[in-house]
Each structure stands twice: as C-alpha cells, then as structure tokens.
Amino acid sequence: MRVKRRRRKRKLELLILSMTFLLLLSGFAFWQEVQSKENNATLHVSDAQNFPLNPVEEKLPDRTKEDNKEKTTPVSNINEKDNSETVKEKPQKKQEVKKNNSTEKNIEQKNVDQKQSNENNATNPNKVPTKKESINKAPQTNISKEDKVVYLTFDDGPEYFTIDILNLLDKYNAKATFFMLEPKMRQYPNVVREIVKRGHQVGMHSVTHDKNKFYASKESVVAEMMKGQQTLQNITGKKSSLMRVPYGSVPHMKPDYIEAVNNAGLKMWDWNIDSMDWKHTDGSFVNNVIHQINNFKKNDKKVILLHDRKTTLNYLENLLIYLSANGYKMEKLEVTHIPVQFGK
C-alpha cells in the first residue's frame, strides 16, 4: 500500500513539475514576443524621425522650394536678388524688340508682294485668278464708295444653265441685267420668270441676232425689239423698255435708227467694260474685267458686258469674289438711268 502511494505521489510531483515547466516556457515565449513588439515600435519611431510625415512634399516642384527659401532670405540679400532678376529680364526685352522688328519686316514684305501682285494683274490680264487669289491678292483701288457700283449685264440668253448663274448672283447678293433673245425666251419661259422673280432686270436683245437682217432698216430694228418686248410681257407680265442691239450700236445704229428706237419708247444700252468672255473661254476674261475696272477713268456707270454662256458660268464666281472682296455693289440697270452708249 505504501509503495502505491509513493508511486502516485511521484507521478503527481512529475505532473506538477511538467506543468510548471510548461508555464515557465510559455511565459518566456510571451515575454520575448512583448520585447520584440517593443523593439519594433522603437524602430518605427526612430525611422519616422528620418522620413517626412507627408511623402508628397518630396514631389513638390523646385519653384516651391525656392519660394520657401525666399521667405527666409536675409534683408541684406534682397537687393542683390532684385538686381539679378533685372539682369535676367533684359534679354527678354531684346527678344521682344527682335520679334517686333520681324513682324514689321513681314508686313513690309507683304506690302511688296501686294504691289507686285497689282502690277502683274495690271500687265497680265490673261491670268486666271483662283478663288483664294481673288480675295487675298485682289488689286486695291482708291475708288470712292459712291463709284464702287458695277452693273453686270448678260447677253444672248436665257439658257438651261442660267439658273446656276442666278444662284451664284444670289450667293454674293448681286443683281444683274439680262438682255435676252426672243426665241430663247420662248424656249425657256420658266427661266425668264425666275430671273424676274429674283429681282433682276430684263431687256430685249433682238430676234434674229443676224447683223444683215437686224440692221436692214430702222423698221427692222424696231420690229425685232417690239416682238421681243411682247414675248417678255406675255411670259412675265412685265413690260421692259430696255434693249441692247447685237454687236453694239457702233457702227450699225445710224442716227435715224436711233431716232426710231427713241420714238418707240425704247432705251438703248451699250457697255464700257468688255469682258471678251466669248473669246477668253479659259477664264482669263476675269482678269480682263478686273484690269478695266482698276483703270476706269470715265465719269460714268461701270457697265460690264458678259454673255449667258457655260464657259462664262465656269469662272463667274471668281469675278464675284473679287468684286465682293473689294467692296463693289453689283446692281441692276434701271429705267430711270441715263443709258451708257458708244460715242457719248
């Protein structure tokens, strides 16, 4: 019995020793862990002293650092700094002066180019201007505002493409006068009505357009014009007294012919600017007109002769661009105007 008790006692002692050892071991491990955390915390605090609290401050631009330095700059150094900045500003002023000088040179060069362009346009009327050239390189004139009116007149129509001419005239707010052939009026009555509807002027240009038939006598002249007048009135309801004879009044319109026309209540118009568009079908008629406008010295209306032709339509916009860009008003002839006639 005693032996059993001793064994139990010894087991119990061993168990207690084991428990005590385990407790001590776990306590030591816990102590090490606490020490390690304390060391890490100390390390973090010391590291924080060596690094900025806000890392973004390291990415600030250099100008910010300079501003901070300027705030702490001693008073004695302010004058020196101002002097240095003044010295730095001088080259900039020189650069501005150079820039201004170059601008002035560019303006002078443009003026020279403009003058050369004017001379070329005056000496070479056969050059066809593009739309851009018509605006940017148009010869400048010294004509007063009162004289900046031109009268576009179209002979020999109407045609099926006359509507395109009307559209171009509308685009540039231009009015014109159409001297029409009687057979063409009967062929394109809708076009005739459209011309009147859009506010343009209309007149007669004979029936036959045949020199031998038209100028056969004063009666033949008046008869053809009166027939055209009647056809125009039948189509549009408008009676016009304006007329233009084929090939112009000189030399075919004799004094008694003119008297007969006047007695019939008709007003005969010639022209004083001849585009020659019937001949210069490549568009060079545009510069031909421009040259005559810039050298126009008569104290009279500027009446421009054009023709209702496809080749004229192809380049007409260049002329309209030039006239618009140079401040010309394009108006229609009126019954109250004194007619432009050759020899007057």
Rosetta blueprint (number, residue, H / E / L):
1 M L
2 R H
3 V H
4 K H
5 R H
6 R H
7 R H
8 R H
9 K H
10 R H
11 K H
12 L H
13 E H
14 L H
15 L H
16 I H
17 L H
18 S H
19 M H
20 T H
21 F H
22 L H
23 L H
24 L H
25 L H
26 S H
27 G H
28 F H
29 A H
30 F H
31 W H
32 Q H
33 E H
34 V H
35 Q H
36 S H
37 K H
38 E H
39 N H
40 N H
41 A H
42 T H
43 L H
44 H H
45 V H
46 S H
47 D H
48 A H
49 Q H
50 N H
51 F L
52 P L
53 L L
54 N L
55 P H
56 V H
57 E H
58 E H
59 K H
60 L L
61 P L
62 D H
63 R H
64 T H
65 K H
66 E H
67 D H
68 N H
69 K H
70 E H
71 K H
72 T L
73 T L
74 P L
75 V H
76 S H
77 N H
78 I H
79 N H
80 E H
81 K H
82 D H
83 N H
84 S H
85 E H
86 T H
87 V H
88 K H
89 E H
90 K H
91 P H
92 Q H
93 K H
94 K H
95 Q H
96 E H
97 V H
98 K H
99 K H
100 N H
101 N H
102 S H
103 T H
104 E H
105 K H
106 N H
107 I H
108 E H
109 Q H
110 K H
111 N H
112 V H
113 D H
114 Q H
115 K H
116 Q H
117 S H
118 N H
119 E H
120 N H
121 N H
122 A H
123 T H
124 N L
125 P L
126 N L
127 K L
128 V L
129 P L
130 T L
131 K H
132 K H
133 E H
134 S H
135 I H
136 N H
137 K L
138 A L
139 P L
140 Q L
141 T L
142 N L
143 I L
144 S L
145 K H
146 E H
147 D H
148 K L
149 V E
150 V E
151 Y E
152 L E
153 T E
154 F E
155 D E
156 D E
157 G E
158 P L
159 E L
160 Y L
161 F L
162 T H
163 I H
164 D H
165 I H
166 L H
167 N H
168 L H
169 L H
170 D H
171 K H
172 Y L
173 N L
174 A L
175 K L
176 A E
177 T E
178 F E
179 F E
180 M E
181 L L
182 E H
183 P H
184 K H
185 M H
186 R H
187 Q H
188 Y L
189 P H
190 N H
191 V H
192 V H
193 R H
194 E H
195 I H
196 V H
197 K H
198 R L
199 G L
200 H L
201 Q E
202 V E
203 G E
204 M E
205 H L
206 S L
207 V L
208 T L
209 H L
210 D L
211 K H
212 N H
213 K H
214 F H
215 Y L
216 A L
217 S L
218 K H
219 E H
220 S H
221 V H
222 V H
223 A H
224 E H
225 M H
226 M H
227 K H
228 G H
229 Q H
230 Q H
231 T H
232 L H
233 Q H
234 N H
235 I H
236 T H
237 G L
238 K L
239 K L
240 S L
241 S L
242 L E
243 M E
244 R L
245 V L
246 P L
247 Y L
248 G L
249 S L
250 V L
251 P L
252 H L
253 M L
254 K L
255 P H
256 D H
257 Y H
258 I H
259 E H
260 A H
261 V H
262 N H
263 N H
264 A L
265 G L
266 L L
267 K E
268 M E
269 W L
270 D L
271 W L
272 N L
273 I E
274 D E
275 S L
276 M L
277 D L
278 W L
279 K L
280 H L
281 T L
282 D L
283 G L
284 S L
285 F H
286 V H
287 N H
288 N H
289 V H
290 I H
291 H H
292 Q H
293 I H
294 N H
295 N L
296 F L
297 K L
298 K L
299 N L
300 D L
301 K L
302 K E
303 V E
304 I E
305 L E
306 L E
307 H E
308 D L
309 R L
310 K H
311 T H
312 T H
313 L H
314 N H
315 Y H
316 L H
317 E H
318 N H
319 L H
320 L H
321 I H
322 Y H
323 L H
324 S H
325 A H
326 N L
327 G L
328 Y L
329 K E
330 M E
331 E L
332 K L
333 L L
334 E L
335 V L
336 T L
337 H L
338 I L
339 P L
340 V L
341 Q L
342 F L
343 G L
344 K L
